[in-house]
Amino acid sequence: MKKLQAVKGMNDLLPADSPYWQYLEATITDVVQGYGFQEIRFPILEATELFKRSIGEVTDIVEKEMYTFLDRNDESVTLRPEGTASCVRACEQHQLLYNRGTIAQKLWYMGPMFRYEKPQKGRLRQFHQIGVEAYGIASADADAELLIMTARLWKTLGIDDAVELQINSLGTNEARANFRAALVDFLSANEAKLDEDSQRRLATNPLRILDSKDADTQALLADAPDLADFLDDESREHFALLQRYLTAAGVKFTVNTRLVRGLDYYSRTVFEWVTNRLGAQGTVCAGGRYDGLVAQLGGQNTPAVGFAMGLERLVLLVQELNAFPKDISRAADVYLLALGNVIPEAFALTEQLREQAPHLRVQMNTGAGSFKSQMKKAERSGADVVLILGEDEASAGEVTVKYLRSDEPQQTIQQQQINQIFV
């Protein structure tokens, strides 16, 4: 019988790895909720039409990367490849954008996304994203708040020196259409010099050629039209204000006029947080403004801005920089050894300790075993302190305390005093 394995590109998250994820998820949650964002959760399965209408039918995601199939009612459904479209759909379906006489809403979400890509380090077919979306605010201060908040997250994680913010403005749809026409004219005249993938994109999504990793194509683009020359006055002012706000908040940035995003719905501000510590997978967080998407999906005209960050890459980056807390992978702070017929007393003692010191991770040995075997388990747990409860200690209402990571001497104390050790 063939051995069962996880589907290619969809990894298991093992107990040794989960503490790193839990730490990141908790840190991110604290930061975004500290800025007034509220969590929203939505299904991983959506109608395929949602992504065709939002992302664009000629994008790489829709053309090549989506997990799409017919359900038993012959309806086309898709595992979500990104979160913004689903968030907009949920807001429209439940009237979240208009339920308080205003169209201001600040939301965040977290969960798995799915794209059929070539699996590699930091890029999987099932990957996990944190997304943040702000609706109803057209001014540049909404863009700035997201970037300032993200800068605070990097600082909180201790990785702020390893990431760089790149920003650009795509202008309005009209400005981008004019730039696209000029770019197509230029590239068509030089089509023979383009790499194969860029030649294909020339007819479908020419702006994505600006993202090409091919050296010859990038050399050619040095003489291509500049998007900044096509911006309307309002977009220029919006972009100038964004830069002013970021500077005032002490957030460093670089203007990258070649920066575009792979999704058709972006307008005006786009941005990426990049690092040189992860090889080719250098983008850690990316997003931008998408003022037309809500109307495009059937709602009212609603300004919006948001971003997403991949947790797999963020875990790799924080590990690369040794920025995780040193004791993050320990399973326990305190490990209790139960020697002899003292299981009832051991349960009572561990529950007493959890009640008095709820911040502690308390693990009790189960399944009996010799003193030596239980001590090995205690060592592997990462605990700093071992509590030893034998029949003599139990009958006297005492417990022996042994310190594994310090030179403090072993001591026997009354069980009622146990919480004093951990104050």
ChimeraX attribute file (.defattr): number of C-alpha atoms within 10 A of each C-alpha:
attribute: neighborCount
match mode: 1-to-1
recipient: residues
	/A:1	3
	/A:2	4
	/A:3	4
	/A:4	6
	/A:5	8
	/A:6	8
	/A:7	10
	/A:8	12
	/A:9	18
	/A:10	14
	/A:11	13
	/A:12	9
	/A:13	9
	/A:14	8
	/A:15	10
	/A:16	11
	/A:17	13
	/A:18	13
	/A:19	17
	/A:20	18
	/A:21	15
	/A:22	12
	/A:23	16
	/A:24	19
	/A:25	14
	/A:26	10
	/A:27	14
	/A:28	18
	/A:29	19
	/A:30	12
	/A:31	16
	/A:32	21
	/A:33	14
	/A:34	11
	/A:35	12
	/A:36	12
	/A:37	18
	/A:38	16
	/A:39	15
	/A:40	15
	/A:41	14
	/A:42	14
	/A:43	12
	/A:44	16
	/A:45	15
	/A:46	19
	/A:47	16
	/A:48	20
	/A:49	14
	/A:50	18
	/A:51	23
	/A:52	16
	/A:53	15
	/A:54	20
	/A:55	23
	/A:56	18
	/A:57	15
	/A:58	16
	/A:59	18
	/A:60	17
	/A:61	21
	/A:62	19
	/A:63	11
	/A:64	12
	/A:65	16
	/A:66	20
	/A:67	18
	/A:68	16
	/A:69	13
	/A:70	12
	/A:71	10
	/A:72	7
	/A:73	6
	/A:74	8
	/A:75	11
	/A:76	14
	/A:77	18
	/A:78	21
	/A:79	20
	/A:80	24
	/A:81	26
	/A:82	22
	/A:83	26
	/A:84	25
	/A:85	22
	/A:86	22
	/A:87	22
	/A:88	23
	/A:89	19
	/A:90	17
	/A:91	19
	/A:92	18
	/A:93	11
	/A:94	10
	/A:95	13
	/A:96	16
	/A:97	23
	/A:98	15
	/A:99	11
	/A:100	10
	/A:101	7
	/A:102	10
	/A:103	18
	/A:104	17
	/A:105	20
	/A:106	23
	/A:107	20
	/A:108	24
	/A:109	20
	/A:110	21
	/A:111	18
	/A:112	18
	/A:113	19
	/A:114	21
	/A:115	22
	/A:116	16
	/A:117	15
	/A:118	11
	/A:119	14
	/A:120	10
	/A:121	12
	/A:122	20
	/A:123	16
	/A:124	20
	/A:125	23
	/A:126	20
	/A:127	21
	/A:128	19
	/A:129	21
	/A:130	19
	/A:131	24
	/A:132	25
	/A:133	25
	/A:134	23
	/A:135	24
	/A:136	19
	/A:137	18
	/A:138	16
	/A:139	13
	/A:140	22
	/A:141	16
	/A:142	22
	/A:143	28
	/A:144	20
	/A:145	17
	/A:146	21
	/A:147	24
	/A:148	17
	/A:149	16
	/A:150	22
	/A:151	22
	/A:152	16
	/A:153	20
	/A:154	16
	/A:155	12
	/A:156	13
	/A:157	17
	/A:158	15
	/A:159	20
	/A:160	14
	/A:161	9
	/A:162	15
	/A:163	20
	/A:164	19
	/A:165	21
	/A:166	18
	/A:167	24
	/A:168	21
	/A:169	28
	/A:170	29
	/A:171	26
	/A:172	20
	/A:173	14
	/A:174	12
	/A:175	19
	/A:176	21
	/A:177	14
	/A:178	14
	/A:179	22
	/A:180	18
	/A:181	12
	/A:182	17
	/A:183	22
	/A:184	19
	/A:185	15
	/A:186	16
	/A:187	23
	/A:188	15
	/A:189	10
	/A:190	13
	/A:191	16
	/A:192	10
	/A:193	15
	/A:194	22
	/A:195	17
	/A:196	11
	/A:197	11
	/A:198	24
	/A:199	18
	/A:200	13
	/A:201	16
	/A:202	19
	/A:203	11
	/A:204	14
	/A:205	19
	/A:206	18
	/A:207	22
	/A:208	20
	/A:209	24
	/A:210	18
	/A:211	16
	/A:212	16
	/A:213	12
	/A:214	14
	/A:215	11
	/A:216	12
	/A:217	20
	/A:218	18
	/A:219	11
	/A:220	14
	/A:221	19
	/A:222	10
	/A:223	9
	/A:224	16
	/A:225	17
	/A:226	15
	/A:227	22
	/A:228	18
	/A:229	10
	/A:230	21
	/A:231	22
	/A:232	16
	/A:233	10
	/A:234	12
	/A:235	21
	/A:236	18
	/A:237	13
	/A:238	20
	/A:239	22
	/A:240	13
	/A:241	17
	/A:242	22
	/A:243	20
	/A:244	15
	/A:245	18
	/A:246	18
	/A:247	13
	/A:248	10
	/A:249	14
	/A:250	11
	/A:251	18
	/A:252	14
	/A:253	16
	/A:254	12
	/A:255	13
	/A:256	15
	/A:257	15
	/A:258	21
	/A:259	20
	/A:260	26
	/A:261	20
	/A:262	17
	/A:263	18
	/A:264	19
	/A:265	20
	/A:266	26
	/A:267	24
	/A:268	25
	/A:269	23
	/A:270	25
	/A:271	26
	/A:272	27
	/A:273	21
	/A:274	18
	/A:275	20
	/A:276	13
	/A:277	15
	/A:278	17
	/A:279	10
	/A:280	11
	/A:281	15
	/A:282	17
	/A:283	20
	/A:284	21
	/A:285	23
	/A:286	20
	/A:287	28
	/A:288	28
	/A:289	27
	/A:290	22
	/A:291	22
	/A:292	20
	/A:293	25
	/A:294	24
	/A:295	14
	/A:296	13
	/A:297	17
	/A:298	11
	/A:299	17
	/A:300	15
	/A:301	14
	/A:302	18
	/A:303	21
	/A:304	27
	/A:305	27
	/A:306	25
	/A:307	25
	/A:308	23
	/A:309	21
	/A:310	22
	/A:311	22
	/A:312	17
	/A:313	22
	/A:314	20
	/A:315	18
	/A:316	16
	/A:317	22
	/A:318	19
	/A:319	12
	/A:320	13
	/A:321	12
	/A:322	12
	/A:323	13
	/A:324	19
	/A:325	10
	/A:326	8
	/A:327	12
	/A:328	15
	/A:329	16
	/A:330	15
	/A:331	19
	/A:332	20
	/A:333	19
	/A:334	23
	/A:335	27
	/A:336	26
	/A:337	26
	/A:338	27
	/A:339	21
	/A:340	15
	/A:341	13
	/A:342	17
	/A:343	20
	/A:344	10
	/A:345	18
	/A:346	23
	/A:347	14
	/A:348	10
	/A:349	22
	/A:350	18
	/A:351	14
	/A:352	16
	/A:353	22
	/A:354	14
	/A:355	12
	/A:356	15
	/A:357	16
	/A:358	11
	/A:359	11
	/A:360	14
	/A:361	15
	/A:362	20
	/A:363	18
	/A:364	20
	/A:365	17
	/A:366	11
	/A:367	7
	/A:368	14
	/A:369	14
	/A:370	11
	/A:371	13
	/A:372	9
	/A:373	10
	/A:374	21
	/A:375	19
	/A:376	10
	/A:377	14
	/A:378	26
	/A:379	16
	/A:380	12
	/A:381	17
	/A:382	19
	/A:383	23
	/A:384	17
	/A:385	22
	/A:386	23
	/A:387	24
	/A:388	21
	/A:389	27
	/A:390	20
	/A:391	16
	/A:392	13
	/A:393	19
	/A:394	23
	/A:395	11
	/A:396	10
	/A:397	15
	/A:398	20
	/A:399	24
	/A:400	19
	/A:401	21
	/A:402	19
	/A:403	16
	/A:404	16
	/A:405	11
	/A:406	9
	/A:407	8
	/A:408	10
	/A:409	8
	/A:410	12
	/A:411	11
	/A:412	15
	/A:413	14
	/A:414	13
	/A:415	18
	/A:416	13
	/A:417	11
	/A:418	21
	/A:419	14
	/A:420	9
	/A:421	9
	/A:422	13
	/A:423	7
